[in-house]
């Protein structure tokens, strides 16, 4: 079966093989310390940053949760940029930690314009932190990290960017674009098994964390535990997921061996192929505009007269390809093809589209 979902993706055999290496003690083995540091350097190269980088045990949501837990205190005004499920999720995180979200919103098939963000910052003085989602995987949209980063930099606002679904698939250039916290995960464009969260922290983000009036309420999410133990003394605050680290290390080697720019071009090429082929089938993109479609996932409107769940079940059960539906208010309305990481290859995309085409035809769909 072909797993053609927007994370977890299919995992290369070399990456799976790396997980079977003998277990060692990550709290004692100095070779593991060195390997962990080298892995961090590899991710920094792809992200375009020289900032501190931590790999935390847990799915990518750990990075999002930790970012808000550390940078938001009670009554802090936080600008939440949202046009999708994960942008709305940041709003919930801000409320959980006692912050006051200032929400700048667009519909799920659009993205928030830099002008709208700038107006919100001008209107709401005292905002020190902004949350932002680079790619909303449930709706297949991507925003301009460069433009959002510039607005936040011009207003001296710390930018938290969820790049979980773009890191390793499209250029991030974190330092150049003024991103203070870059958030990622192992199971998306890196095509490693789920289980690791990635967080990169700028100097001014550390300064805000260190000036908190109250301590972060969670030990596990507290970034100062990492700074005081690992970054200062090479002692992990808790035992690391050894096999997951080995797998991610192998996955990064595959990306760097291919060449980062080559990987980006491959994602762009396959994304264009998927969108063009889907258009030829008579399917409509969910995003309003083609230019805001992500190169890592394509979201399509479910055709009139077709039930989304039976369609996906047929694609998987009869044709051996698994694609995704969507969440929340998009449930039943959207199907998604995940062409990220190891999935971003023409052969796999063609197989997935063929399975989709055959299933639609078998269910009576005809191009109008």
N, C-alpha and C positions, 0 to 999 in steps of 0.2 A: 504493500500500500504506500502511496505517496502522501506524505504529510505536507500539505501546501497551505498551512495556516500562518497568520502573522505572529508567530511566536507562541509556544515553542516551535522551532523549525525542525526539519530533518537535521541530524547530527552526523558529520563525516565519520567514517570508520576509524580514521587516525585519532580523532578526538575521543571516541568511545574507548578505543584501545588504551589511551593514556589513563583512563579512569581505573584500569585494572592493575596499575603499578602497585608495588607493595606499599602498605600503609607505614608511615613513620610518625614520630611524635613531633608535631609542629611547634610545641612549646619548648623543645630541647634541641632539635636538629638545626644546626647552623646552616646546613645546605638548603634547608627549607626556607630559612630567613632570606638567603641570597636569591633563591628562586622566586619567592614572593616579590622581592624588590625589583627583580628583572621583569616580572610580569607587569607590575605597576608601570614601569618605564615603557613597556610596549603599548599599553593602553594610552598613556600620556602622548605618545607619538601619534597615535591615531586621532586622539581628541584634540591635539594641538594645544597642549597646556604644559606648563612647568610647575603648576600648583601641586600641593599635597594630594595624594590619591590613596584611597582606602578601598579594599575589597572586603565586604562584609558578608557573613553567612546569612542567607535568606534571599527570597525572591526580590525582584526590583522594587516592589512596594516598600521594602525596608528603607531604601534610599530616600524615597519621597517622604515617608513618615519621619525619618531622622532629620531631614533637611528642615522641615517645619518645626519639629520638636526643639531643635537647637537654635533656630533663628527667630522664633516667635515667642513673645512673652505676653502675659495678661494685658489686655487693652491696647496692644500694638496694632496700629493700622497697617494692613497688608493689602497691596494691590493684587488681585487674583484675575489673571487674564484667562478667559475661558470661552471655548467654542466647542466643547465636547465633554465626554464622560470623565476623562482624567483631569481636565481643568476644573470641573465641578467637584471632583474628588479633593483637589487642593483646598477648595472653599471649606469643605467638611473638616479637613485637617486643621486649618486655621482656627475654626471655631472650637475644635477639640482642645486646642492648646491655649484657649482664652483670647485669641486675637480677634480683631475686628476686620473682617474682609470687606474691601472696597472692590466690588465685582464689575469688571468690564467684560461684557458678554456679546457674542454673536450666535446666530443659529448654528447647528451642528454641521451644516453643509457649507459654511463660510469660515473665514478666519478674522480675527480682530485686527483692524488696521493700526499701524504705528501712530497715526494722527489721533485716533480715539484713545490710545494708551497715553499719549502725551497730554491730551486734554484732561484725562482723569488725574494724572499726576499734578498738573497745574491747579486743578480744582481742590485736590485733597492734599494739602500741605502736611508734612509730618510722616508721610509714608517712607519707610526705610527699606522695605523688602517687597519684591515682586515675585509671584509664582507664574510659571509659563510652561506650556507643553509644546514641544517642537512639532511632534507628529501625534495627532489623535488617531490611534489605530482603529477605534471603533467606527470612525467616519471617514478614514482614509485621507485626511487633510494634513498639510504641512504649512507652517508659518515661516516667515523670514527671521531666522535667529540674528542675522546681522542687523536688521532694522530695529528689532525689539531691544537688542543689546545696546545699540546707540542711544535710544531714547532713555533707557535706564541709566546708562553712563552719564548722559547729559544732566540728569536729575539726581545724580549721586545716590542711586537706589541699588541695593544688592539684588542681583538677579539669580533666582533659582530656576534652572531649566531642566525639565524632564526630557532627556534625549534617549530614553530607553529604547525607542523604536527606530532611532536613526543612527546612533553611535556605531560606527563601523560600516554603515551603508551609504551615508551621504556625508559631505564635509561638515564638520562642526566648528573647527578653528576657535576653540573656546576662549583662549586668551585674547586673540585678535578681536573677537566679538564681545568681549567684556562680560563673559559668564562667570559668576562667582561660585555657584555650586552646579556642577555638571553631574547629572544622575543617569546611571545606566544599569544594565543587567546582562546576565550571561546568555540568556536563551533567545535573544532576538537576532540582530545582525551578526553577532559573533558565532551563532549556531553551536553553542555549547549547551549542555543540559541546564535546566532551571535550577537555581539554588544559590546564586551569588548576586549581590547588589554592589554597584560601583558608585562611589561618590568622590568628587574632586572639589577641593575647598581652597578658595583664594585667601590672600593675606587679609583683605578687609572683612571677609566673612569670618575668619578666625577672630579678628578684633571685636566684632560684634558678639560672637559667642562668648569670648572671654570677659566681656563687660556686662554679661547678664546680671540682673538683680537677684534672680532665683536660679537654683540648680535645675537642670533638666530632670524631669520626674522619672525618666526611665534610665536604668543602667545600660541596657543593651543598645539603646539608640543614642546615648550620650557621646558625642564626638570628642569631648575633652578626655574621656577615658582612653580613647585611641591616641590622642595627642600626648598625654602624660605617660602612657605606657609604651605604645609601639613607636611613635615618631621620635620620642626622646630617649627611650631606653631599650628599644628592640625587644619588647615583651608584649605579646598579644594580650588584649584584655579578656579574651576567652578563646577556647580551642577552635582552630580553623578547620574548615571542611576540606581536608587534604585532597581527596579524589576530585572534587569539583575544581579545586585550584589547578590540579594537573591537567584536567580536561580543558579549562579555559586557556591555559598556557599553550597547549597544542593548537587550539583554535586560533589564537592570535598569531602563532607561527605561520599558519596557512594564509592568513590575510597579508602578513608582511612579506611572505615569500612571493605572493602574487603581485604585490605592490599596491599600496593604498589607493592611488589614483586609478589604477586599473580596476580595482574593486568598485570604486564609485562609478566609473564608466559602465561597468557591467550591470550595476543596479539600474542606472538610467536607461540603458539599452533594453533590458528585460521589462522594465516598467512600461516603456513605450510600446513594446510588443504586446503586452497584456492589454493595455488600453485600446490599442488599434484593433486587436482581434476581437475583443469584447464588443466594440462598436460595430464591427462587421457582422456580429451575431444579432444586432438590434438591441443591445443592452445599454442602459444609461448609467453613467457615472453618478454616484451619490453627491460628491462635491459639486458646487455650482459652476466652478471654473476649472478647466484643465490645468491651469498654472498653479493651483493650490493642491493638486493631487500628489501624494507622496510617492517617491521612488521605491518605497519598501512595502507598500500594501495598496491594493486597489479595492475600493468599496463600490459596490454596484447596487442599484435599486432592484429589488425583486420585481420581475415583470408582472403586470396585471394578470390576474387569473391563475398565478402560480403560488403555491404555498411554500414558504421558505424552508421549513424543517423537512418536509418530505423530499424536497429537491436535494438538500444536502445529504439526506439519508440514501437517496438513490445514487448520487455521485459517489458516495463512499461504498455502499453495499454492492452495487452492480459494476461500477467502473474503477474502483480501487483508488480513489483520490479523496482525501479529506480537506474540505475548505471550511471556513468559519461563517457563522452568522454574526450578529452584533448584540449589543447590550442595551438595557434601559429602554428609552423611548424609541430606539432604533431596532429593537428586537422584532423579528418577523418582517422587517422592511428592507434589510440590507444583507447582502452576502459579501464575503471578503476573501480575496486571494492574497496570500502572503508570499511575496517575491523578495524576501530579505535573506541575507547571508547565503547559506548553502542552497537555499531555494532559488536564488537569483541566477538561474541558468535557463537558456532558451529551451532546452529539451524538456526540463521539468515544467516550465510554463506552458509549453505546447501540449503536454500530456494533460495538465490540469484543465486547460481551456477546451480540449477535445472532450474530456469527461463532462464538463459543464454543458457543452453544446449538445452532446448525445442525450443527456438527461433532460434538458429542456425540450428537445424534439420529441422524446418519448412521452413527455407529460403534456404534449399538445401545443407547445409554444411555437408561434410563427412570427417571423420578423415582419413588422408592419411597414 
